[in-house]
Amino acid sequence: MKPVLLLVPVFALGAGLAAAQETCPDPPDHAAELESILAEIQAAPDERTARILSDDLWALWTDAPDAEAQELLDRGMALRESHAFLEAREVFDLLVDYCPDYAEGYNQRAFASFLRRDYGAALWDLERTLELNPRHVGALSGKALTLLGMGRMEEGQAALRAALALNPWLSERALLREPPGEPI
């Protein structure tokens, strides 16, 4: 019996190593669609129209590279929506480990961290999101909110201006202070 018990952990370790060797495919290239939607948002006649178009952006950003990544993304988002923020972060950890070039994995992990008021972790993930997708409006507005939450008002206002340059209809526009540097 002892040899069987020894073989089970070795087998399990081997299966874990095989899974770790799988690689995530490249994220879908939605660049042209994203640019088109952003142009439509900037020309939108009203907030309602812009909000509908923003939903189209989220549909593209949350289009994961493969079924495994999509399952992790969906599971993490469901956990976050049910206020299980630590568990959501753990699932997003798995997603970014599996798909390190998929911006939305970092963005969603940042959101879970932000909701826990772990602004340092959120900011790191938002920076990584923006490295991968510099025109990610959600990450830019999230960065603005995170910096404001950290008391870094000037930087938060700059990030907010960058987000509003892409989508002038964001609800966060109410936080914008003019002229730059005016206290919030």
NUBARO-668041 format. One record per residue: residue number from 1; residue in three letters; y, z, x of N, C-alpha, C, CB in turn. Coordinates in steps of 0.02 Angstrom, whole numbers. Glycine has a CB too. Example, Ala and Ser with C-alpha at 12.3 -4.5 7.8 and 13.67 -1.06 7.14 Angstrom:
2
ATOM  seq  type     n.y     n.z     n.x    ca.y    ca.z    ca.x     c.y     c.z     c.x    cb.y    cb.z    cb.x
ATOM    1   ala    -284     390     660    -225     390     615    -165     390     660    -224     452     565
ATOM    2   ser    -112     354     642     -53     357     684       2     394     645     -30     286     704
REM end
This chain:
184
ATOM  seq  type     n.y     n.z     n.x    ca.y    ca.z    ca.x     c.y     c.z     c.x    cb.y    cb.z    cb.x
ATOM    1   met     -60       0      40       0       0       0      63       0      42       0      59     -46
ATOM    2   lys      62      34      97     121      36     139     142     -33     163     109      82     198
ATOM    3   pro      97     -77     184     118    -144     204     153    -182     148      59    -183     229
ATOM    4   val     131    -173      86     163    -208      30     234    -183      23     123    -197     -35
ATOM    5   leu     244    -117      29     311     -89      23     356    -115      79     308     -13      24
ATOM    6   leu     329    -124     138     368    -151     193     386    -225     182     331    -143     259
ATOM    7   leu     341    -262     150     353    -333     139     406    -345      86     289    -368     120
ATOM    8   val     409    -302      37     458    -312     -16     529    -309      11     449    -259     -70
ATOM    9   pro     548    -258      51     616    -259      77     630    -319     122     629    -195     116
ATOM   10   val     581    -340     163     591    -398     205     602    -460     162     531    -409     253
ATOM   11   phe     563    -467     109     571    -524      64     640    -522      31     515    -524      10
ATOM   12   ala     660    -462       8     725    -455     -24     781    -471      26     735    -384     -52
ATOM   13   leu     774    -449      88     823    -464     139     826    -539     151     807    -426     204
ATOM   14   gly     769    -571     154     767    -643     164     801    -680     107     696    -667     171
ATOM   15   ala     790    -658      46     822    -690     -12     897    -680      -9     794    -663     -79
ATOM   16   gly     919    -621      13     991    -608      19    1023    -651      73    1003    -535      34
ATOM   17   leu     987    -660     128    1013    -703     181    1017    -775     159     970    -698     243
ATOM   18   ala     968    -798     121     969    -866      96    1029    -876      50     904    -883      59
ATOM   19   ala    1042    -827       7    1099    -833     -39    1165    -833       1    1099    -775     -90
ATOM   20   ala    1168    -793      54    1229    -788      93    1242    -854     131    1225    -730     142
ATOM   21   gln    1190    -893     143    1199    -956     180    1223   -1012     134    1134    -975     213
ATOM   22   glu    1218   -1004      69    1243   -1055      24    1318   -1059      33    1224   -1039     -50
ATOM   23   thr    1344   -1119      29    1417   -1127      36    1446   -1153     -29    1434   -1173      94
ATOM   24   cys    1505   -1131     -40    1543   -1153     -99    1569   -1223     -86    1600   -1104    -115
ATOM   25   pro    1565   -1267    -134    1595   -1334    -125    1672   -1327    -125    1572   -1383    -181
ATOM   26   asp    1704   -1381    -104    1778   -1381    -105    1802   -1371    -176    1806   -1446     -75
ATOM   27   pro    1858   -1336    -184    1887   -1328    -251    1905   -1397    -280    1949   -1282    -250
ATOM   28   pro    1904   -1404    -345    1924   -1468    -376    1996   -1485    -356    1917   -1465    -453
ATOM   29   asp    2009   -1549    -345    2076   -1571    -327    2113   -1592    -391    2074   -1631    -277
ATOM   30   his    2155   -1546    -414    2194   -1559    -475    2268   -1569    -457    2187   -1501    -524
ATOM   31   ala    2283   -1585    -395    2352   -1589    -371    2395   -1634    -414    2354   -1612    -299
ATOM   32   ala    2372   -1694    -429    2412   -1741    -468    2425   -1715    -538    2378   -1810    -471
ATOM   33   glu    2372   -1686    -569    2381   -1659    -636    2429   -1599    -636    2312   -1637    -665
ATOM   34   leu    2423   -1557    -585    2467   -1499    -580    2540   -1520    -573    2446   -1454    -521
ATOM   35   glu    2552   -1569    -530    2621   -1593    -521    2649   -1623    -585    2624   -1644    -464
ATOM   36   ser    2607   -1659    -621    2629   -1688    -684    2647   -1634    -735    2574   -1734    -712
ATOM   37   ile    2605   -1584    -740    2618   -1529    -787    2681   -1491    -767    2558   -1481    -790
ATOM   38   leu    2689   -1478    -702    2750   -1443    -680    2812   -1483    -697    2746   -1430    -604
ATOM   39   ala    2809   -1548    -689    2867   -1591    -707    2881   -1586    -782    2854   -1665    -686
ATOM   40   glu    2828   -1586    -821    2837   -1580    -894    2867   -1512    -912    2771   -1590    -930
ATOM   41   ile    2845   -1459    -879    2872   -1392    -892    2947   -1390    -876    2834   -1338    -851
ATOM   42   gln    2965   -1419    -819    3035   -1418    -799    3079   -1457    -848    3042   -1446    -729
ATOM   43   ala    3050   -1506    -881    3087   -1546    -930    3078   -1521   -1002    3066   -1619    -925
ATOM   44   ala    3039   -1468   -1010    3024   -1444   -1078    3088   -1425   -1115    2976   -1383   -1074
ATOM   45   pro    3091   -1442   -1179    3151   -1427   -1218    3157   -1354   -1240    3153   -1472   -1278
ATOM   46   asp    3100   -1318   -1237    3102   -1249   -1261    3043   -1210   -1231    3099   -1246   -1338
ATOM   47   glu    3047   -1144   -1240    2996   -1099   -1212    2927   -1111   -1242    3016   -1027   -1223
ATOM   48   arg    2923   -1126   -1305    2859   -1137   -1338    2822   -1196   -1306    2868   -1150   -1414
ATOM   49   thr    2857   -1250   -1295    2828   -1309   -1263    2805   -1292   -1193    2878   -1367   -1262
ATOM   50   ala    2847   -1257   -1156    2830   -1238   -1087    2769   -1192   -1086    2889   -1203   -1054
ATOM   51   arg    2763   -1148   -1134    2705   -1102   -1137    2640   -1141   -1147    2715   -1050   -1193
ATOM   52   ile    2641   -1190   -1191    2582   -1232   -1202    2563   -1268   -1138    2594   -1282   -1260
ATOM   53   leu    2613   -1294   -1103    2600   -1329   -1040    2575   -1281    -987    2663   -1364   -1015
ATOM   54   ser    2600   -1220    -987    2577   -1169    -940    2503   -1154    -950    2618   -1104    -947
ATOM   55   asp    2481   -1155   -1012    2409   -1145   -1025    2368   -1200    -992    2396   -1144   -1101
ATOM   56   asp    2396   -1261    -990    2362   -1316    -956    2356   -1303    -881    2399   -1382    -969
ATOM   57   leu    2408   -1273    -852    2405   -1255    -781    2348   -1205    -769    2472   -1225    -757
ATOM   58   trp    2344   -1154    -812    2292   -1103    -803    2223   -1134    -811    2302   -1047    -854
ATOM   59   ala    2215   -1182    -855    2150   -1215    -863    2129   -1250    -798    2152   -1266    -921
ATOM   60   leu    2177   -1279    -763    2161   -1312    -700    2148   -1261    -645    2218   -1359    -679
ATOM   61   trp    2190   -1210    -640    2181   -1160    -588    2115   -1123    -595    2239   -1110    -589
ATOM   62   thr    2093   -1113    -657    2031   -1075    -668    1969   -1121    -673    2037   -1033    -731
ATOM   63   asp    1976   -1182    -651    1920   -1228    -646    1888   -1217    -578    1943   -1304    -656
ATOM   64   ala    1836   -1177    -576    1805   -1156    -513    1765   -1213    -481    1760   -1096    -525
ATOM   65   pro    1751   -1207    -416    1716   -1259    -380    1645   -1276    -403    1713   -1241    -309
ATOM   66   asp    1609   -1227    -429    1541   -1240    -454    1523   -1187    -506    1489   -1240    -395
ATOM   67   ala    1464   -1193    -534    1443   -1149    -588    1440   -1076    -565    1375   -1170    -615
ATOM   68   glu    1416   -1064    -504    1412    -995    -479    1481    -964    -473    1376    -993    -411
ATOM   69   ala    1528   -1001    -445    1597    -977    -439    1628    -966    -507    1639   -1025    -397
ATOM   70   gln    1614   -1011    -554    1643   -1005    -621    1617    -943    -655    1627   -1067    -664
ATOM   71   glu    1553    -929    -646    1523    -869    -676    1555    -806    -648    1447    -867    -665
ATOM   72   leu    1566    -804    -582    1599    -747    -551    1671    -740    -576    1597    -753    -474
ATOM   73   leu    1707    -795    -579    1775    -793    -603    1779    -768    -675    1807    -862    -598
ATOM   74   asp    1737    -796    -717    1737    -776    -788    1718    -703    -796    1690    -821    -828
ATOM   75   arg    1668    -681    -758    1646    -611    -763    1701    -564    -739    1581    -600    -722
ATOM   76   gly    1732    -581    -683    1786    -539    -658    1845    -535    -706    1810    -565    -591
ATOM   77   met    1863    -591    -735    1918    -592    -783    1902    -552    -845    1936    -664    -802
ATOM   78   ala    1840    -556    -868    1819    -517    -926    1822    -442    -911    1747    -537    -948
ATOM   79   leu    1800    -423    -851    1804    -353    -831    1877    -330    -827    1769    -342    -764
ATOM   80   arg    1919    -371    -798    1990    -353    -793    2021    -345    -863    2029    -406    -753
ATOM   81   glu    2005    -392    -907    2032    -388    -975    2008    -326   -1013    2013    -450   -1014
ATOM   82   ser    1949    -300    -993    1925    -238   -1025    1947    -176    -986    1848    -240   -1030
ATOM   83   his    1994    -185    -940    2024    -131    -901    1976     -99    -851    2050     -77    -947
ATOM   84   ala    1924    -135    -833    1877    -113    -781    1901    -144    -714    1802    -133    -797
ATOM   85   phe    1958    -119    -690    1991    -152    -634    1952    -147    -568    2059    -121    -624
ATOM   86   leu    1922     -90    -554    1882     -85    -492    1822    -131    -494    1859     -12    -482
ATOM   87   glu    1787    -133    -551    1729    -177    -558    1751    -250    -553    1693    -164    -624
ATOM   88   ala    1808    -266    -582    1834    -335    -578    1847    -353    -505    1899    -342    -620
ATOM   89   arg    1878    -308    -468    1891    -321    -397    1827    -334    -359    1929    -262    -365
ATOM   90   glu    1775    -296    -374    1711    -306    -340    1684    -376    -354    1660    -253    -362
ATOM   91   val    1690    -399    -415    1666    -466    -432    1710    -518    -397    1667    -478    -508
ATOM   92   phe    1776    -507    -396    1820    -554    -361    1808    -553    -286    1894    -538    -376
ATOM   93   asp    1788    -495    -259    1768    -492    -188    1710    -541    -176    1747    -420    -168
ATOM   94   leu    1661    -540    -220    1605    -586    -214    1629    -658    -217    1552    -572    -268
ATOM   95   leu    1675    -671    -263    1700    -739    -271    1737    -763    -208    1747    -743    -331
ATOM   96   val    1782    -723    -180    1818    -746    -121    1773    -749     -60    1878    -700    -107
ATOM   97   asp    1721    -707     -57    1673    -713      -3    1634    -779      -8    1624    -653      -3
ATOM   98   tyr    1616    -797     -69    1578    -858     -81    1623    -920     -74    1546    -856    -150
ATOM   99   cys    1683    -917    -101    1729    -975    -102    1795    -956     -70    1741   -1000    -175
ATOM  100   pro    1798    -950      -3    1859    -927      30    1918    -976      25    1844    -914     102
ATOM  101   asp    1906   -1037       3    1960   -1086      -3    1981   -1098     -75    1938   -1152      27
ATOM  102   tyr    1957   -1056    -121    1974   -1062    -192    2030   -1013    -208    1911   -1050    -237
ATOM  103   ala    2090   -1038    -217    2149    -996    -225    2144    -947    -284    2209   -1040    -235
ATOM  104   glu    2114    -968    -339    2115    -926    -398    2073    -863    -389    2088    -965    -458
ATOM  105   gly    2023    -863    -346    1986    -802    -332    2032    -748    -305    1929    -816    -282
ATOM  106   tyr    2075    -767    -258    2123    -719    -230    2175    -699    -281    2157    -749    -168
ATOM  107   asn    2199    -747    -320    2250    -732    -370    2224    -682    -422    2273    -796    -404
ATOM  108   gln    2164    -692    -445    2136    -646    -495    2122    -578    -465    2072    -675    -524
ATOM  109   arg    2100    -576    -402    2090    -512    -369    2157    -476    -361    2055    -521    -301
ATOM  110   ala    2209    -514    -346    2276    -485    -340    2298    -455    -407    2327    -538    -318
ATOM  111   phe    2284    -489    -461    2303    -464    -527    2268    -398    -541    2287    -516    -581
ATOM  112   ala    2204    -394    -526    2167    -332    -537    2196    -276    -494    2091    -341    -521
ATOM  113   ser    2215    -291    -432    2246    -241    -388    2314    -220    -415    2252    -268    -316
ATOM  114   phe    2354    -269    -437    2420    -255    -464    2415    -207    -524    2456    -320    -485
ATOM  115   leu    2367    -220    -567    2359    -177    -626    2340    -106    -607    2306    -207    -673
ATOM  116   arg    2309     -98    -550    2292     -31    -524    2350      -1    -483    2229     -34    -480
ATOM  117   arg    2404     -39    -477    2463     -21    -437    2447     -16    -363    2492      44    -461
ATOM  118   asp    2397     -54    -342    2380     -61    -272    2417    -123    -247    2301     -68    -260
ATOM  119   tyr    2483    -113    -238    2527    -169    -223    2514    -201    -155    2599    -147    -227
ATOM  120   gly    2494    -161    -107    2479    -189     -40    2421    -239     -43    2462    -133       8
ATOM  121   ala    2368    -220     -77    2310    -265     -84    2330    -326    -126    2251    -229    -117
ATOM  122   ala    2368    -316    -178    2390    -372    -220    2431    -421    -180    2430    -346    -281
ATOM  123   leu    2478    -395    -140    2522    -439    -101    2482    -480     -51    2576    -397     -65
ATOM  124   trp    2433    -449     -18    2393    -485      31    2358    -544      -4    2340    -439      64
ATOM  125   asp    2327    -531     -62    2292    -584     -98    2340    -637    -125    2252    -554    -156
ATOM  126   leu    2399    -617    -145    2448    -666    -169    2471    -711    -112    2508    -631    -201
ATOM  127   glu    2481    -683     -53    2499    -723       5    2444    -774      21    2512    -678      67
ATOM  128   arg    2382    -752      17    2326    -798      30    2323    -852     -24    2259    -759      33
ATOM  129   thr    2334    -834     -86    2335    -883    -140    2388    -936    -125    2350    -849    -208
ATOM  130   leu    2446    -914    -105    2501    -961     -93    2491   -1002     -29    2566    -923     -88
ATOM  131   glu    2453    -976      18    2434   -1018      76    2392   -1077      53    2396    -976     129
ATOM  132   leu    2346   -1062       7    2301   -1114     -18    2334   -1159     -70    2239   -1081     -49
ATOM  133   asn    2380   -1132    -109    2414   -1170    -162    2487   -1146    -167    2377   -1161    -231
ATOM  134   pro    2531   -1175    -126    2600   -1151    -123    2639   -1158    -189    2636   -1189     -70
ATOM  135   arg    2615   -1199    -235    2650   -1209    -298    2615   -1175    -356    2657   -1284    -312
ATOM  136   his    2579   -1122    -342    2544   -1084    -393    2596   -1037    -426    2484   -1042    -363
ATOM  137   val    2621   -1058    -483    2674   -1021    -518    2652    -950    -534    2695   -1057    -582
ATOM  138   gly    2590    -941    -555    2565    -875    -571    2566    -828    -511    2495    -879    -599
ATOM  139   ala    2547    -854    -453    2547    -814    -392    2619    -799    -370    2509    -849    -336
ATOM  140   leu    2663    -847    -378    2733    -835    -360    2765    -781    -404    2774    -900    -365
ATOM  141   ser    2752    -785    -469    2780    -734    -514    2745    -667    -502    2774    -755    -588
ATOM  142   gly    2681    -669    -488    2645    -607    -471    2671    -576    -407    2571    -621    -465
ATOM  143   lys    2687    -619    -358    2716    -594    -296    2784    -561    -309    2724    -651    -244
ATOM  144   ala    2824    -593    -352    2889    -564    -370    2880    -495    -401    2927    -610    -418
ATOM  145   leu    2836    -490    -450    2824    -426    -483    2797    -373    -435    2776    -435    -542
ATOM  146   thr    2753    -394    -390    2725    -348    -341    2778    -322    -294    2669    -383    -302
ATOM  147   leu    2819    -368    -268    2873    -347    -223    2923    -301    -258    2909    -408    -194
ATOM  148   leu    2939    -317    -320    2984    -273    -358    2952    -205    -368    3001    -305    -427
ATOM  149   gly    2886    -204    -382    2851    -141    -390    2849    -100    -326    2780    -154    -412
ATOM  150   met    2854    -134    -269    2855    -100    -204    2925     -78    -184    2826    -146    -150
ATOM  151   gly    2975     -95    -227    3044     -79    -211    3076    -128    -163    3047     -10    -181
ATOM  152   arg    3044    -184    -150    3071    -235    -104    3109    -286    -147    3012    -270     -63
ATOM  153   met    3168    -266    -170    3205    -302    -221    3227    -371    -198    3264    -262    -242
ATOM  154   glu    3255    -377    -138    3280    -442    -115    3222    -492    -110    3314    -436     -46
ATOM  155   glu    3167    -471     -81    3109    -515     -75    3080    -532    -144    3055    -483     -31
ATOM  156   gly    3079    -484    -188    3055    -496    -256    3098    -546    -292    3053    -430    -295
ATOM  157   gln    3164    -540    -284    3209    -588    -316    3200    -658    -287    3282    -565    -307
ATOM  158   ala    3188    -662    -222    3177    -728    -190    3112    -760    -217    3173    -722    -113
ATOM  159   ala    3060    -720    -223    2997    -746    -250    3006    -766    -323    2940    -694    -243
ATOM  160   leu    3044    -728    -360    3056    -745    -430    3095    -810    -435    3096    -688    -465
ATOM  161   arg    3144    -820    -392    3181    -883    -393    3135    -942    -377    3240    -881    -342
ATOM  162   ala    3089    -933    -330    3042    -986    -313    2997   -1003    -372    2999    -966    -252
ATOM  163   ala    2975    -952    -408    2933    -963    -467    2972    -998    -522    2905    -896    -494
ATOM  164   leu    3034    -977    -532    3075   -1007    -585    3096   -1078    -567    3137    -964    -597
ATOM  165   ala    3098   -1095    -504    3112   -1164    -484    3056   -1211    -509    3121   -1170    -408
ATOM  166   leu    2996   -1184    -513    2939   -1223    -537    2932   -1219    -613    2874   -1199    -505
ATOM  167   asn    2945   -1160    -641    2941   -1151    -713    2999   -1107    -736    2873   -1119    -734
ATOM  168   pro    3054   -1139    -758    3112   -1101    -779    3103   -1061    -843    3171   -1147    -787
ATOM  169   trp    3045   -1069    -876    3033   -1036    -940    2991    -973    -933    2999   -1084    -986
ATOM  170   leu    2975    -952    -873    2935    -891    -864    2968    -832    -898    2924    -877    -790
ATOM  171   ser    2928    -790    -929    2956    -729    -961    2987    -683    -909    2901    -692   -1000
ATOM  172   glu    2964    -687    -847    2991    -644    -793    3063    -662    -777    2948    -651    -731
ATOM  173   arg    3088    -717    -804    3158    -737    -791    3207    -682    -812    3174    -802    -828
ATOM  174   ala    3186    -640    -858    3229    -584    -879    3242    -535    -823    3197    -548    -939
ATOM  175   leu    3201    -536    -771    3210    -490    -714    3257    -519    -661    3143    -475    -682
ATOM  176   leu    3277    -581    -668    3319    -614    -618    3389    -583    -619    3323    -690    -631
ATOM  177   arg    3414    -567    -561    3481    -539    -554    3525    -589    -518    3480    -471    -516
ATOM  178   glu    3584    -599    -544    3634    -643    -513    3695    -601    -497    3652    -704    -558
ATOM  179   pro    3729    -610    -446    3711    -651    -389    3654    -619    -349    3771    -664    -344
ATOM  180   pro    3624    -656    -302    3571    -627    -262    3594    -561    -230    3548    -676    -207
ATOM  181   gly    3551    -512    -234    3565    -448    -203    3593    -395    -251    3613    -457    -148
ATOM  182   glu    3611    -415    -311    3636    -366    -359    3579    -318    -377    3664    -401    -424
ATOM  183   pro    3592    -254    -381    3538    -206    -396    3507    -218    -465    3564    -135    -393
ATOM  184   ile    3443    -202    -469    3407    -210    -532    3415    -147    -573    3332    -224    -520
REM end
